[in-house]
Amino acid sequence: MSKPILIIIALVVVVGVIFFISNKETNAPTVNGTPEPTPTPVASASPDTVGNGESVIKEWIVEMTNDTFVPAELTIKVGDTVVFVNKDSSPHWPASGVHPTHQICQGFDSLKGIAQNETYSFTFNEAKECPMHDHVRPSMKGKIIVTE
């Protein structure tokens, strides 16, 4: 092979490698050509504020699995809402402590079992510690700490 052909082949290979590497680094999911941000779990989000420094109400997710709440302990602010999502094939019944009366955090009781992929939401309007449990499986426990 002649020298000019080898140089052209080498240039094509180098350009191809550079294109492949640069394309691999920017191959993130996009919306209308703009890279989509990596989602952050709702329960780990920090408090947001609007321009005047006023707190924004949050919605937090707690998943119910076979034998645990995820997260098992959650600290939120007064006015925040917790959405319980059943990720198990068996029903779960999120409620305030103490089993079976559910009296510590009044109103925090789904009043029935929540089926797989269904949700139950509760807005916490009082600063206090709210022990929680699954009324169907009382050994499944957790805690929601509500702060000002």
Phi, psi and omega in degrees: 000149180277157183300317180298325180291319178297321179295317179297316179297317180297318178296318179298318179296314180298314179298319178298317179296314178299315178299314181299314181294314182292325179290324180294321181290331182253019183271039177279158177301143181231157171235116183053039177084355179261131180302134179277134180292150177290129182294146177249134178304136184301318185293346180257005181290148177269161181300139177260156173228153174269177186309329182268010178085001180286137180292147176258135179292139183250157171241127184246145180253131170236120179269141175253120180250194183308318186217018182204158169267139179233109359283156180282335176228135184220132176252125183228180178250156176307133180095347178285154180248137175251128178253118178267126181242126179275112179258013183249159178281343177264152178291152175229150185229087181290136181204161175290159173285170351266141179295136003260006189275334176059044188262346188292314178242091185309133177091340180278088182193119181290347177067000177194166176291142178258123183286167180308133179067003173273167182231160171222132181242145176216134177260125183268116185248011179223135178285116178184168174272129181243097173295145180229159177207169173263117182298332178284321179235083186302340178286345178277108187232162176195193182206138172244122180257118182255121181247163178294000000 
